[in-house]
Amino acid sequence: MSNGSTHPPHRRLRGLLLAVVTTVVVAGLGGWLLWRTSGGDGGPAHGAGPPAATRSPGSGAAGGPGGTDRGPGKGAAHSSLKGKVVLLDPGHNPHNVDHGREIARQVDIGNAHKECDTTGTSTDGGYAEASFTLDLAHRVRTLLQEEGAKVVFTQDGDHRYGPCVDERAAVGNKAHADAALSLHADGSAPGNRGFHVILPARVTAGPAHNAAIVAPSRRLGERLADRFRAVTGSPRSNYVGHGTGLDVRSDLGGLNLSTVPKVFIECGNMRDPKDAAELTDAHWRQKAARGITEGITDFLTH
């Protein structure tokens, strides 16, 4: 007798149960696969490749001139230095070597006369100080601009030579810079290691009248030395400053003639193999730029 099926009742029941079990298994497997591909275990999604690296807006490669290499806790660009003007003075000029007579011209630095400029030093491998200072200046500028500062250069490799030391001071004065920094690397004897910051001595002679900027320049130099040491791990000079990393001088036109807070930083000794290895390393230069930026920011915001 027919009831619409060709199978006995017990076989129909067993088939129905098998169909239900199959449906549940398939549905569960599909859900599990969906969960795995969405990264539901807290890790990267399977088949999706590694997670994309994140960078703050406008940042470049970590070791490149535009790289930020920001430290722990550093976020995207903000405006802590909005309204501030920073003068960066990349020491020397890559073209000075072709203009010996011009840079030998004497200029008045207030308490003496000195050469317009010099060629600077280099590592034993031929990496010129003038190339180092320009690269570092570009890195510092990028970081300072991310903080909201306006950055002015004395030169960007766009001068035939120089400019002369008195002209470099005048650029910062004209810009009414809130802070000014001249970037350098030293050329001392091998074994002399570390960085130092040069502070202005009080000079009031001839065109030099810097008494008003001596105290704030010291504060700038102290903040700069502290942050540079902390970020780069480089030692304070073992041959200048008696372990403080600070040196006071009255023979530098860029400091004598400045009317805005200004210091020099000698980032290391290019003639020492260990210092030279750092100075020629792009990732170290990025750390140096961050240390300098933090020092300037600390000075301008406290």
Summary of the structure (lengths in Angstrom):
residues: 302
radius of gyration: 31.0
end to end distance: 99.0
largest distance: 126.9
contacts: 986
relative contact order: 0.16
helix: 39%
strand: 17%
